[in-house]
Amino acid sequence: MRLVVVGNGMAGSRLVSEVRTRDPHMKITIFGAETCQPYNRVLLSNVLAGSSRPDQVRLLDSSWYAAHNVEAAFGSAVAHIDRETRHVVTDDGRREPYDLLVLATGSDAIVPPIPGVERAIPFRTLDDCERIMRDADQARRAVVIGGGLLGIEAARGLAGRGLPVTLLHLAGHLMERQLDVEAGEVLGETLAGLGVEIRTGVSTSSVDDDGVRLDDGELIEADLVVLACGVRPITGLAAEAGLEVRRGVVVDDELRTDDPSIFAIGECAEHDGTVYGLVAPAWEQASVAADVITGGKSLYHGSRLVTRLKARSVELAAMGETHLTEEHAEVVRFSHRARGTYRKLVIRDGRLVGAILLGESDAVGTLTQLFDRGGQVPGDRAGLLFPGLSSTPVADSPTLMPDAAKVCQCNNVTKGQIRACWEAGARDVAGVAAATRATTGCGTCRDAVEGIVSWLCEQEGISV
Ligand SMILES: Cc1cc2nc3c(=O)[nH]c(=O)nc-3n(C[C@H](O)[C@H](O)[C@H](O)COP(=O)(O)OP(=O)(O)OC[C@H]3O[C@@H](n4cnc5c(N)ncnc54)[C@H](O)[C@@H]3O)c2cc1C
């Protein structure tokens, strides 16, 4: 069996390692348009903020491929799929035969069609990130265009480097897809306190030598302009090969396209009408596809998403249907703008269908569990919003959390799995990470994993 993978990003590299774990003999070739070894794209925000170095975000190094008998062709983009003869053709003319093909081509950053946009740097790849950091060293002022998750992380990262930053956003409030108006405003106030000037409801008309020109003619001065205007799935290869493409490459529950020998996973895939933009679904899809490719029966049924911001001094988690109002659901809300705190629960038919937690993260674990499992919400709503007030113990501490609670969202790791690997001898976070991959995605679960490991050690009287 010959497997060819197109795309060496987070989904493609995970698929290859999962297939190799299950089948030591399959012939595997992976093509990657980027010249470097695969890296954790999620952590580019940390690199930009200076809390990780580029060499610390590698996923697999070159020796891994040699040791696992995988041919890796990096800096080699696939330009064409010949479905008749089952070959892919690279841009430098190499033809590689396949029995099974996986498309994991991810997304491109959207570059708005405005004059001078070539002066701006998108924020998608390690190369982009290194360019931004180089320019930031010389820059006096920066503008970030786009107030979604990425734009906010970029703006906060640049402000943390001591650069005055203006964040421009077209919509009326930040992260409008995940947050309601008030949460977006509170987030804006928090960022303003950290040195990021926020301008919402503005449209950019050009990028000039001396800054960004708005539609009304105002110039926002900057000598560094970063684009975070969203992403678009890379589907050209699949479309040209005649595969069904809507927003992404359409796949079924086995992650197969309408050609049964071709799979698509990650941000380029569209499953049940949804194209996901986070790493947890990409890795879940990689695992299901690897199982199917090696003869297993796994199915993918979609993912429930929890978005967490990775910006120093800004705690934010958002999940589910956060925009529902009292008309359609029970909404429990607390806002204390002076402290940058906003909490909202959206409950329908007794179940948590959405939540926003801004400012503090003490309830994130409990709410994520309730949201993930679709369990009945306890009657004590205040105790849910503020675990410290709870009249009944809330399962946010390692002690009370049930074994089924998902601790690492990116890698789908439960407390029970962490306990099992602790029982098998892992006594610290590094050991748990090596055994389960928990903490190796966005890294926001690190404290929770550490808490569980310490608690297990204490229970057994092992000093940590
Ligand atoms: C700065 C930043 C921060 C993020 N933060 C988070 C976060 O906190 N949480 C979260 O869940 N997600 C986050 N994401 C999103 C996450 O990184 C993506 O969801 C994830 O990388 C998707 O994986 P993928 O493999 O589908 O795509 P990618 O990782 O983009 O990989 C696709 C690869 O395919 C290659 N490719 C494309 N076409 C071809 C071709 N024709 N031939 C060969 N190779 C090709 C591309 O060059 C690329 O290397 C963040 C993204 C960025 C940029």
The ligand as a Gaussian input file, in Angstrom:
#p B3LYP/6-31G(d) Opt

LIG

0 1
 C       -0.856000      32.409000      14.678000
 C       -1.867000      31.322000      14.780000
 C       -2.412000      31.003000      16.022000
 C       -3.360000      29.982000      16.129000
 N       -3.859000      29.695000      17.379000
 C       -4.701000      28.653000      17.505000
 C       -5.184000      28.268000      18.805000
 O       -4.890000      28.900000      19.816000
 N       -5.977000      27.157000      18.906000
 C       -6.292000      26.428000      17.805000
 O       -6.973000      25.412000      17.953000
 N       -5.901000      26.782000      16.556000
 C       -5.112000      27.880000      16.380000
 N       -4.673000      28.223000      15.131000
 C       -5.175000      27.450000      13.959000
 C       -4.365000      26.162000      13.744000
 O       -3.009000      26.482000      13.599000
 C       -4.880000      25.455000      12.502000
 O       -6.214000      25.066000      12.762000
 C       -4.063000      24.214000      12.139000
 O       -2.739000      24.573000      11.833000
 C       -4.702000      23.499000      10.931000
 O       -3.873000      22.442000      10.512000
 P       -3.792000      22.022000       8.969000
 O       -2.753000      20.959000       8.895000
 O       -5.130000      21.785000       8.438000
 O       -3.236000      23.319000       8.211000
 P       -1.773000      23.923000       8.275000
 O       -1.190000      23.778000       9.629000
 O       -1.876000      25.283000       7.684000
 O       -0.919000      23.021000       7.284000
 C       -1.145000      22.933000       5.901000
 C        0.197000      22.718000       5.202000
 O       -0.038000      22.300000       3.859000
 C        0.903000      22.935000       3.018000
 N        0.399000      22.917000       1.640000
 C       -0.634000      23.615000       1.124000
 N       -0.800000      23.302000      -0.189000
 C        0.158000      22.390000      -0.497000
 C        0.516000      21.701000      -1.702000
 N       -0.158000      21.878000      -2.830000
 N        1.571000      20.848000      -1.664000
 C        2.269000      20.653000      -0.500000
 N        1.964000      21.279000       0.663000
 C        0.924000      22.138000       0.658000
 C        1.005000      24.336000       3.609000
 O        2.187000      24.982000       3.170000
 C        1.029000      24.010000       5.102000
 O        2.336000      23.759000       5.562000
 C       -3.759000      29.259000      14.979000
 C       -3.224000      29.594000      13.723000
 C       -2.299000      30.617000      13.615000
 C       -1.736000      30.980000      12.261000

